């Protein structure tokens, strides 16, 4: 009888071990949570899964308890909110971010105070919490300036032409500059001293516009292979690949008319302008009328435009926006994996496939000059 019990124990142990190994191989995360102050309703989790597809998952609250699970390869700062909107205000009191990773994670939230969530089971979240503590101590005096600046902006909503308030807003905003510089130094020190941390790739991605290309490359080269391979590491890699002087990364995609296009397909034939946009990006869409003018001016001389949208889940809205903005005269594709951040971004590629121009806002003055230089008046 004892021998039989031992055999049964061995079988159960072996099966549990097998399932644990399978779970580990597919990189599952399990997020168990409690929302204090709200018993029923929904809570929403947004993240990129192991296939780099954006997932927006919904869980029902049961006496304030909720549960999510999914597959994720590396740490990712997922959004967690009770607000059922695709475009979320990150300052909302019922919004926070939690670093998911392949592990069992627990989170405790207080309604209307998501920013002070208590998270256990996520190594990257622990690193982020410690990093925030250090930063808050150094930048503690910035809080009062933020409060003062917010009050001035509220007053300006009612008195938009008040010169005294406008001057006060400018002077108060300038007080942020030394704190922003200190903040950058803290970020860069962390990135430099933690090349094996996913948090470093996260911080670097959000500091890309503050760094020279050489500095970005230097940080990136020091990252471990897993950190380079994570979502944020790839975003940094795309930035390096999409910079002036680099050769454009090729891709194949199905355009609006269901034709397969690629950047390499235009090589030696045309200059290609990549317009990175999204339906929800007002700045992107406001510049379309000028892009249409440029297209009519230079298309016959060898300019092609490819609109690349970051709207995986908005196919109908994407098609509608293209018709409304009259940008169906050039190629339009959805391709999140090209990984351009931020939008709007314009990239111009010459006939050899080399990037010769990049602009990360909707001011087309420099683009106009570049196109005149290439094609003439």
N, C-alpha and C positions, 0 to 999 in steps of 0.2 A: 504493500500500500504506500509506504514511504517512497519507494522507488518511482511509483506511478505519479505521485505528487511532484517529485523532482522533475520528471519528464515533462509534466504539464507546465511547471514553472519555466523550464528551459524553452519550451515552445512559445509560451506567452512572451517571455523576454525577447526571444529571437524575432517574433512578429513585430513587437513594439520598436525594437532596434531598427528593423528593416524600414518601417514606416518613418521613423525619425530620420534615417539616411535618405529616403526618398524626398521627404520634405526639405531636407538640407540641400539636396541636389537641385531642386527646382526653386530654391530661394524664396520660401514662403514667409510672409509676415502675418502676424496676428495682432490686431489692435483691439484691446478691450477697454471700454471707457465708461465713465460715470459723469453725468451732467447734473450738478446740484442746482435745484431751483426750477427744473422743467422735467416733468414726468413723461409726457407724450409728445408726439410730433416726429420730425425727421432731422437727421444730421447728415452732412454731406462731406465726403472726403475726395480730394482731387490730387492725382499724382500720375507720373509716367511709369508704366510697368516695364517688365524686362524686355519687351519688344519695342520700347520707346513709343508706345501708344498712350495717349492721354486718357486716363480713366477717371470718370466722375461717378463715384459710388454713393449709394444711399442706404442708410440704416435707420430702422424705426427705433424710437426710444421706448423702452419698456421699464416703467418705474425709474426713468432716468438712465438706465443702463443701455449700452449699445456695443456692437461688435462688427469689426471689418476684418477681412483677410484678402490676401492677394499675392501676386508673384512680383518680386522686385530683386534686381541683381545687386544694386549698390544703394547707399544711403541717398535719400531724396527728401527735401523739405516739402511735405504735402500740406495742402490747405485743408483746414477743418472748420466748418461753419454750419450754422443753422439757417443761413440766408440762402434761399434757393434762386440764385442768379449765376449766370455764366461769368459775367464781369462783376467781380466782388471788390468792394472797398476794403483794402487791407487794414484801414484804421477802424473798421467796425468793431464794436465791443464784443460781438459774438463771432469773431474770426481769429484764428491763430494758425501758426505753422508748427508741424511736428516732424522731426526727422524719422522717416520710416527706414527700416533696414531689415534684412532677413533675421527676424527674432520675434520673441513674444514681448509685446509692448503694452504697458498700461498707462492710461491717462485719466486724470481727474480734473474736471472743469467746473467753473461757477458761472451760471448764466449772467450775461452782461459784463463778464470779466474774463474772457477767454485768454487774454494776454498773460495771465498768471497761472496758466495750466501747470499741473504737476505731472511729470512724465518719468516713468521708469522703464528700463529694459532696452533703451536705445543708447548705444555708446556715443554716437555722433551728437545726439541731443544733449547728453551729459557734457560733452566737449563744448557745445554751443552755449550752454547755461553758464559754464565757468568763464568762457570768453566774454559773455555779456556782463558778468559781474565786474570783471577787470575794466571793461570799457566804461561801464556806468560810474565807477569810482573816479576814473580820470576825467570823464565828461559830465560830472554831476552838476556843474554850474550852467550847463547848456539848457537844463530843464526850465529854468526861470525865463531864459531868453525865448524859448519855444512858447511859453505861456503868454509872455508879453506880445510876441509877434502874432499869435493867434487872435488875441484881443484886438489888435490894430486891424487885422484883416476883417474881422467881424464888423468893426466900425466902418471900414471902407465899403462894405456891402451896401450900407445905407447912405454913405457920403462919398461916392466914387470920385468926385472932382475936388475934394478937400485937399488943397496943396500941402497944408501942414501935416495932415495924416499921411499923405503920400511920401513926404520927406522923412517922416518918422519911421515909416515902413522900410524905406531904403536903408536908413541908418541902423535900424534894428537888424535887418537882414545881414548887413556887413559884419555884425557881431558873431555870426555863425562861422565866418571864414577861419579864424584860428582853431576853432573846435573841429571843423571839417578836416583841417590839416593834421591835427592830433589823431583824429579818427583813422585817417589814411595810414599814418605811421603804425598805429596799433594793428590794423589789418595786415599790413605788409610784413610786420615782424612775426605775426602768427603764421602767415603763409610760408615765410622763409624757414621758420623753425619747426614746422609740422608738415613735411612733404608727403607723409603717409596718411594724412587725415583728409577725409572727404570734405570736412568743413573748409579746408584750405582752398579746394577747387570752387566751392560755393562762394567764398569771399572774393576769390580772384575774378570769377565771372562777373560779380557786381562791381568790380573796380576796373574793368577793362577800359572804359572811356577815360580813366585817370592815368593810364600808363602808356609809355611808349611801346612800340612793337618789340623792341629788343628786351625790355624789362619783362614783358609778358612771356616771351620765349624762354627767358632765363628761369622764371618761376616754373613754367610748364615742364621744362627739361628735368627739373629736380623731383617732380612728382613720381610716386611709385606707379607701376603699371595699373593696378586697380583704380587708383585715383584718376589717372588719365582716361580710364575706360568708363568712368561714371558719367552721368548726364552732364554735370557741370564741367568735368574735364573735357568732354567732347565739345561743349560750347566754346571753351577756350581754344581748342584745336581748330574749330571752324573759323574763329576770329583770325588766327594766325594764317590759315589757308586762304582767307578772303581778303587779305591785305594787299596794298599796292606792291607790285613786283612779284607776287606769287602767281602761280598758274592756277586757274580756276578749277575747282573740284568738279568733275563731270557728274552728271546724273541723268537718269532716264525717267520720264514722267508722261502720263497721259494728259493732254491738254483739254480745254473746254470742248473742242470739236472731236475729241476721242482719237486724236493723232498722237503717236509717240514722238516725243522730241527729246533732244539732248544737246548739251552745250557743244560737245565734240562734233555734232552734225553741222554746226555753223563754221567750224574751223576753216581757215583760208578763204572763206566766202564773205563773211560779214563781221561787223562790230556788234557785240551783243550787250544790251543794257538790261541788267537784272533789277527788277523793281520789287523789293520785299515789302509786303503790306498785309493788312488784315481788314475784314469788314468792319470791325469795331474801332479801327484806328482812324480817328478824324483827320489827323495831320496827313496820313497817307492819302486819303481819298480827296482831300482839298487840293492836292497838287496834281491830280489827274488831268485837269484841263490844260495845264502847262505841258505835261508829258504828251498829250495828244497833239499839241502844236509842234513839239519837237519831232514826233513821229512823222507827221505830214511833211515836215521840213527836210528830214534826213533819211527817211526810209528808202527812197529811190536811189540814194547815194550809198546805201549799204548798211543801214542801221536796223537791227532787229531788237524788239523789246520782248522780254519774258516776264510776266507778272507772276511772282511766287508768293502764294498766300499761306498764312499760318492758321488755317481754318479747318482742321481735320473733321470736326463735328458739325460744321455749319455749311454743308454743301449747297442747300437751297438759298441761304442768305448770300453765300459767295456768288452764285450764279446771278442772283437778283442785283447785287451791288455792281457787277460787271456790266449788266444791261443799263442800270441807272446811270453809271458813270461813263458809259459809251467807250469802255476800254476793251471791248471784244474785237477791236481791229488788230490787236496783237495777241501773242500766245499767252494763255493763262493756265497756270497749274497750281496744284496744292502739293507742297513738299516741305513738311516740317523738318525733315532730316537734314536739310541744307544748313540749318542751325544758325541763322543770322539773328543777332540780338544787339541793339534794339531795332525796332521798326519806327518810322520808315528808314530804310537803307537802300541806297542806289550803288550798284557796282557796274563798272564798264569794263568789258573784256575786248582786247584787240583780236585781230585775225589769227594770231599765233596761239591764242588761248590764255594770254597773260593779262592779269588785272592791272589796268592803268589808271583807274580812278575809283575812289570809294567816298561816299558821303552819307552821314548818319543823321540827317535831318531833312526837312522839306524845303530848304533854301537852295534853289537850283542855279544860283548865280555862277558858282564854280563849274557846275555841269555844263551850263550854256557856253562858258568860255572854252571848256575842253572840247566840246563838240564842234565849235567854230574852228578851233585849232586843227581838228582832224579833217573836217569836211569843207571848211571855208564858209563864207556867208550863205 
